[in-house]
Amino acid sequence: MFVKSIIGTVIAAVLCGCSSTPELPDTNGDAEAAKWLKMAAEEGNLYAQYYYAECCLAGDGVPADRAEAIRVLKLAAANGSIEASELLNKLASEKSSKSVN
């Protein structure tokens, strides 16, 4: 999650127009990173949407919530994220293979 913490901080800095580099979070900053990623995701940043969805899937910094992850991944895919489209396909495939078994 450390990488997501850094990404969340950098995205937040860019969105806020900060001119200086923000202090990097520690490795226990999952909730803080998820908070910033969610804010950036809500502003339409497709990278933040993808990484926030990953947080929701894994329960990193937020309670695990597959429905929220899928909702945000759909937004990211609509904004052009190939990674989000691929992850949506993977999740759909996993769900359909579980329903067959």
C-alpha positions as CSV (number, residue, x, y, z in Angstrom):
1,M,0.0,0.0,0.0
2,F,3.0,2.3,0.4
3,V,3.0,3.0,-3.4
4,K,-0.7,3.9,-3.3
5,S,0.0,6.2,-0.3
6,I,2.6,8.1,-2.4
7,I,0.3,8.1,-5.5
8,G,-2.6,9.5,-3.3
9,T,-0.4,12.2,-1.9
10,V,1.0,13.2,-5.3
11,I,-2.5,13.3,-6.9
12,A,-3.8,15.3,-4.0
13,A,-0.9,17.8,-4.4
14,V,-1.6,18.2,-8.1
15,L,-5.3,18.6,-7.7
16,C,-4.8,21.2,-4.9
17,G,-2.2,23.1,-7.0
18,C,0.5,22.7,-4.4
19,S,3.8,24.1,-5.7
20,S,6.0,22.2,-3.3
21,T,6.3,18.4,-2.9
22,P,4.2,17.2,-0.1
23,E,5.6,15.2,2.7
24,L,5.5,11.5,1.8
25,P,3.2,9.4,4.0
26,D,4.5,6.6,6.2
27,T,3.6,3.0,5.4
28,N,0.7,3.1,8.0
29,G,-1.1,5.8,6.0
30,D,-3.5,3.5,4.2
31,A,-6.6,5.4,5.4
32,E,-5.1,8.8,4.6
33,A,-4.1,7.6,1.1
34,A,-7.5,6.1,0.5
35,K,-9.1,9.4,1.6
36,W,-7.0,11.4,-0.9
37,L,-7.5,8.9,-3.6
38,K,-11.3,9.0,-3.1
39,M,-11.3,12.8,-3.2
40,A,-9.3,12.8,-6.4
41,A,-11.5,10.0,-7.9
42,E,-14.6,12.1,-7.1
43,E,-12.9,14.9,-9.1
44,G,-12.7,12.7,-12.1
45,N,-9.0,11.7,-12.0
46,L,-8.9,8.3,-13.7
47,Y,-5.7,7.2,-12.0
48,A,-7.1,8.0,-8.6
49,Q,-10.3,6.2,-9.6
50,Y,-8.4,3.1,-10.5
51,Y,-6.2,3.0,-7.4
52,Y,-9.2,3.9,-5.1
53,A,-11.1,1.0,-6.6
54,E,-8.1,-1.3,-5.8
55,C,-8.2,0.0,-2.2
56,C,-11.9,-0.9,-2.1
57,L,-11.3,-4.4,-3.5
58,A,-8.5,-5.1,-1.1
59,G,-9.8,-3.2,2.0
60,D,-6.7,-1.0,2.0
61,G,-7.5,2.0,4.1
62,V,-11.2,1.5,3.6
63,P,-13.6,-1.3,4.4
64,A,-13.6,-3.8,1.5
65,D,-16.5,-3.0,-0.8
66,R,-16.7,-4.8,-4.1
67,A,-19.8,-2.8,-5.3
68,E,-18.0,0.5,-4.7
69,A,-14.9,-0.8,-6.4
70,I,-16.9,-1.7,-9.5
71,R,-18.7,1.6,-9.5
72,V,-15.5,3.5,-9.5
73,L,-13.8,1.2,-12.0
74,K,-16.7,1.9,-14.4
75,L,-16.0,5.6,-14.0
76,A,-12.3,5.1,-14.7
77,A,-13.1,2.9,-17.7
78,A,-15.5,5.5,-19.1
79,N,-12.7,8.1,-18.6
80,G,-10.3,5.9,-20.8
81,S,-8.5,3.7,-18.2
82,I,-7.5,0.5,-20.0
83,E,-6.4,-0.9,-16.6
84,A,-9.9,-0.3,-15.2
85,S,-11.5,-2.0,-18.2
86,E,-9.2,-5.0,-17.8
87,L,-9.9,-5.3,-14.1
88,L,-13.6,-5.0,-14.7
89,N,-13.4,-7.8,-17.2
90,K,-11.4,-9.9,-14.7
91,L,-13.9,-9.3,-11.9
92,A,-16.8,-10.2,-14.2
93,S,-15.0,-13.4,-15.3
94,E,-14.4,-14.4,-11.7
95,K,-18.0,-13.7,-10.8
96,S,-19.3,-15.8,-13.7
97,S,-17.0,-18.7,-13.0
98,K,-18.1,-18.7,-9.3
99,S,-21.8,-18.8,-10.4
100,V,-21.2,-21.7,-12.7
101,N,-19.5,-23.8,-10.0
